Amino acid sequence: MAKVFARKTRFSSNNAYLCGVKRIGLLSDTHAYWDDRYLQYFESCDEIWHAGDIGSTALADRLSAFRPLRAVVGNCDGGDLRLMFPEVLRWRCEEADVLMTHIGGYPGRYDFRIRQQLYARPPKLFICGHSHILKVQYDRTLGLLHINPGAAGLQGWHQVRTLVRFTVDGDAFRDLEVIEMAKDTLTD
């Protein structure tokens, strides 16, 4: 059984039918590895967001057949994926301005490729992948929430595969959950 770590807040994601509220499933660095549990853990989600290094069009197709998919390409993604998805994606989710890229760095140490865009017009939520390190951190300087969901695939040095679920409520983020799955077994 996978471990789910949740930070409970006053908002319940069971009220996702309310206007202005959306449940998100977030992952990164799958590197073409498919796990049927992605669908199980994202069952309650309205959309799936992938922060790059998808690895195959088949994986992207399976995710998008299940829920609407927003994704960016990563440094390991090839030709067909680069035709399907951009390197940087900016959009509004409910009332929140969201910016996603694969290589982004962390608060205080943003990657040079995205730093100028972040400082010129900070989003409410900044998402990146690449490091395979799960991190959720508020950037007080820019007034944004930074999320790196870690790595959901097998490739890389990480020992635990991770997924993130959260709720966008207007321009606020609530009910963030981290799902941990063992890397070396198909059943946790």
PEKA-V619779 format. One record per pair of residues at least 24 apart in sequence whose ideal C-beta (glycine too) atoms are under 6 Angstrom apart, sorted by the first residue. I is the first residue (numbers start at 1). J is the second residue. D is the distance in Angstrom with one decimal. If there is no record, write none. Layout:
<<I,J,D> <I,J,D>>
//
This chain:
<<1,188,5.6> <2,179,5.5> <2,181,4.7> <2,188,4.5> <3,180,4.4> <4,177,5.6> <4,179,5.2> <5,178,4.6> <6,177,4.3> <7,176,5.3> <9,174,4.7> <9,175,6.0> <11,169,5.6> <11,174,4.2> <13,167,4.9> <13,175,4.7> <20,94,5.0> <20,170,5.0> <21,169,5.0> <22,46,4.8> <22,94,5.6> <22,168,4.8> <23,167,5.4> <24,49,5.9> <24,166,5.6> <25,165,5.5> <26,149,4.7> <26,164,4.3> <27,149,5.5> <27,152,4.2> <27,163,5.0> <28,52,6.0> <28,129,3.0> <28,149,4.9> <29,53,4.5> <29,129,5.2> <29,132,5.6> <29,151,3.7> <29,153,5.5> <30,54,6.0> <30,55,5.5> <30,59,5.8> <30,152,5.0> <30,153,4.2> <31,55,4.3> <31,153,4.1> <31,155,4.0> <32,56,4.0> <32,59,5.7> <33,153,3.8> <33,154,4.9> <34,59,5.7> <39,66,5.5> <41,163,5.6> <41,179,5.3> <51,100,5.8> <51,127,5.3> <51,128,5.8> <51,129,3.6> <52,102,3.0> <52,129,4.8> <54,81,5.6> <72,100,5.3> <72,101,5.6> <72,102,5.5> <74,102,3.8> <93,168,4.9> <94,168,4.9> <94,170,5.7> <95,170,4.5> <95,171,4.1> <96,124,4.4> <96,125,5.7> <96,168,5.4> <96,171,4.6> <97,123,4.3> <97,124,4.9> <98,123,5.8> <98,125,4.7> <99,123,4.0> <99,126,5.2> <100,127,4.2> <101,128,5.5> <102,129,5.2> <102,130,5.3> <103,130,4.6> <104,128,2.9> <107,137,5.5> <107,139,3.7> <107,146,5.5> <124,171,5.6> <132,156,4.6> <132,158,4.4> <134,162,4.6> <145,173,5.7> <159,183,5.6>>
//
